[in-house]
Amino acid sequence: MISKENFGKFIGQRRKYKGVSQQELAAKVCVDYKTLSKWENGSCFPDIESMECLSKALDFDITDVINERLDMISVSYTHLTLPTI
C-alpha cells in the first residue's frame, strides 16, 4: 500500500501536471484547500469519497495508486526515490 507521503507527492505532481491550483482542485473535490494541502504534504489520506473525486479530477485509477503502480500513470516521477531490489 502507498504511504501517505508518496500519495501526497503523487497528488501534488498530478495536480501540477494538469495545471490546476490547490484552490481549484479543492473546489472540484469539495474540500477546503487546507485539507488538500494536508493530503499533498503527506499528513493524512483523503476519505473514500474524496479519493474518488480526486481520481476523476486528476484522471487516475485508485487501485493503481493504492498499490503504488505509479508507472501505469502517465506522469514523470523522477523526484520519487524508489527502493533498490
C-alpha positions as CSV (number, residue, x, y, z in Angstrom):
1,M,0.0,0.0,0.0
2,I,1.2,3.5,-0.8
3,S,2.5,5.7,2.1
4,K,0.8,9.0,2.9
5,E,4.0,10.8,1.8
6,N,4.2,9.1,-1.6
7,F,0.4,9.6,-2.1
8,G,0.9,13.3,-1.3
9,K,3.8,13.6,-3.7
10,F,1.7,11.9,-6.4
11,I,-1.3,14.1,-5.9
12,G,0.8,17.3,-6.0
13,Q,2.7,16.2,-9.1
14,R,-0.5,15.1,-10.8
15,R,-2.2,18.4,-10.0
16,K,0.7,20.5,-11.3
17,Y,0.8,18.3,-14.5
18,K,-2.9,19.0,-15.0
19,G,-2.2,22.8,-14.5
20,V,-4.6,23.1,-11.6
21,S,-4.1,25.1,-8.4
22,Q,-4.7,23.7,-5.0
23,Q,-7.8,26.0,-4.6
24,E,-9.2,24.9,-8.0
25,L,-8.7,21.2,-7.2
26,A,-10.1,21.6,-3.7
27,A,-13.2,23.1,-5.1
28,K,-13.6,20.2,-7.6
29,V,-13.2,17.7,-4.7
30,C,-15.5,19.8,-2.4
31,V,-12.9,20.2,0.4
32,D,-11.1,23.2,1.8
33,Y,-7.7,23.9,0.2
34,K,-6.1,23.4,3.6
35,T,-7.3,19.8,3.5
36,L,-5.9,19.3,0.1
37,S,-2.6,20.8,1.3
38,K,-2.5,18.2,4.2
39,W,-3.0,15.4,1.6
40,E,-0.2,16.8,-0.5
41,N,2.1,17.2,2.5
42,G,1.5,13.5,3.5
43,S,-0.2,14.4,6.8
44,C,-3.2,12.3,6.0
45,F,-5.2,10.3,3.4
46,P,-8.5,11.5,1.9
47,D,-11.6,9.6,2.7
48,I,-13.1,7.2,0.1
49,E,-15.5,9.8,-1.4
50,S,-12.7,12.4,-1.7
51,M,-10.4,9.8,-3.2
52,E,-13.0,9.0,-5.9
53,C,-13.4,12.7,-6.6
54,L,-9.6,13.1,-6.8
55,S,-9.3,10.2,-9.2
56,K,-11.9,11.7,-11.5
57,A,-10.4,15.3,-11.3
58,L,-6.8,14.1,-11.9
59,D,-7.6,11.2,-14.2
60,F,-6.0,8.3,-12.3
61,D,-7.0,4.8,-11.2
62,I,-7.4,4.5,-7.5
63,T,-6.3,0.9,-7.4
64,D,-3.0,1.7,-9.3
65,V,-2.2,4.4,-6.9
66,I,-3.0,2.5,-3.7
67,N,-0.9,-0.4,-5.0
68,E,1.9,2.0,-6.0
69,R,1.7,1.1,-9.6
70,L,2.6,4.7,-10.5
71,D,4.4,3.6,-13.6
72,M,0.9,2.8,-15.0
73,I,0.1,6.5,-14.9
74,S,1.5,8.9,-17.5
75,V,3.4,11.4,-15.3
76,S,7.1,11.6,-14.6
77,Y,8.1,10.6,-11.1
78,T,11.8,11.2,-11.3
79,H,11.7,13.1,-7.9
80,L,10.5,9.9,-6.0
81,T,13.1,7.7,-4.5
82,L,12.3,4.0,-5.1
83,P,13.9,1.2,-3.1
84,T,16.5,-0.8,-4.9
85,I,16.0,-4.5,-5.1
